[in-house]
Amino acid sequence: MQNPPQGASDSLILAALPAIEAAARLGSFTRAAQELGLTQGAVSRRIQSLESHLGVALFTRQGRAVRITTDGLRLAESATAILRQIETTRLELSGSLTGALRIGVLPSLGGLWLAPRLQAFTQLHPALSVSVSTVDADFSAAHKDPVNWDPSLLDIVLTWGYGGWTPLTAISLFREEMIAVCSPDFKSQHGIEATADLWTAPRLAHTTRPNAWDAFAEARSIAVAPGSTVSSPPPQLAFDHFYMIREGALAGSGSALLPAFLIADDIARGILLQTGPAWSTGAQYAAVGTSTAFGRPAAKAFLDWLVGST
């Protein structure tokens, strides 16, 4: 069989590169086709044509599932680097970012911190479409660093944990420091003069951190009862999101333990009052995603902006 001309061979490889990169990253020809705006058959034919031309198997097929081979992985890594360089050059020539950026975020982090700041980023990149969706996470003791979202469907996820998101890439944004706060009216009504006084008045709890007040008291060496640092009676109201706890504190329903950076504006405005030193929990808030996603120009621009604004 006569080999195709060199130009035709190069065209075959170039046409297949996006399909190989997407299929390798997503583990599915169907999902690769959806991302590229092609049919599943078109993606499959491009890859099969290249396999036939090269004489190697790039993917193994078992029903609808596909798994990349060692040869396929080598080519996919090259495809990723080439496509990334092409996109970078295109952006340098056009002078602006285009396309879409998909961000996942914890509800309170998104509502109290990210949403009010996003306009500053979109003003820098007006041609970029940014979508934000919330991700849920189980922060019980057994699942401190959950990854219960699909990393192929979100470019960047802003979440909380202790750094155990392997094999994903993580960029630390904030070390978590919790502060005890209450509203001015609550402080006056209950005679709050020191942090220990909070245990004589209603307190608000987080349902997934039921022992936070006890840990806070121990860390601050607060004697809330003679010879004891055990918080009693327990908080009467509990919520499963910080934004709910914040609203309860603003309404005077009780004092609250909240991440300092989430309520920095409230403290500055005087609508919430800090009652004592901060408590470092050892946890962090981080941007998490795949190394491939982090390497895309839109994601890289967002991460650079995010780190610069924290």
Stockholm file with secondary structure:
# STOCKHOLM 1.0

chainA/1-310         MQNPPQGASDSLILAALPAIEAAARLGSFTRAAQELGLTQGAVSRRIQSLESHLGVALFTRQGRAVRITTDGLRLAESATAILRQIETTRLELSGSLTGALRIGVLPSLGGLWLAPRLQAFTQLHPALSVSVSTVDADFSAAHKDPVNWDPSLLDIVLTWGYGGWTPLTAISLFREEMIAVCSPDFKSQHGIEATADLWTAPRLAHTTRPNAWDAFAEARSIAVAPGSTVSSPPPQLAFDHFYMIREGALAGSGSALLPAFLIADDIARGILLQTGPAWSTGAQYAAVGTSTAFGRPAAKAFLDWLVGST
#=GR chainA/1-310 SS CCCCCHHHHHHHHHHHHHHHHHHHHHTCHHHHHHHHTCCHHHHHHHHHHHHHHHTSCSEEEETTEEEECHHHHHHHHHHHHHHHHHHHHHHHHHCSCCEEEEEEECHHIIIIIIGGGHHHHHHHCTTEEEEEEECCCCCSTTCSSCCCSCTTTCSEEEEEESSCCTTSEEEEEEEEEEEEEECHHHHHHHTCCSGGGGGGSCBEEETTBTTHHHHHHHHTTCCSBTTBCCCCSCCSEEESSHHHHHHHHHTTSCBEEEEGGGGHHHHHHTSSEECSCCEEEEEEEEEEECHHHHTSHHHHHHHHHHHHHC
#=GC SS_cons         CCCCCHHHHHHHHHHHHHHHHHHHHHTCHHHHHHHHTCCHHHHHHHHHHHHHHHTSCSEEEETTEEEECHHHHHHHHHHHHHHHHHHHHHHHHHCSCCEEEEEEECHHIIIIIIGGGHHHHHHHCTTEEEEEEECCCCCSTTCSSCCCSCTTTCSEEEEEESSCCTTSEEEEEEEEEEEEEECHHHHHHHTCCSGGGGGGSCBEEETTBTTHHHHHHHHTTCCSBTTBCCCCSCCSEEESSHHHHHHHHHTTSCBEEEEGGGGHHHHHHTSSEECSCCEEEEEEEEEEECHHHHTSHHHHHHHHHHHHHC
//
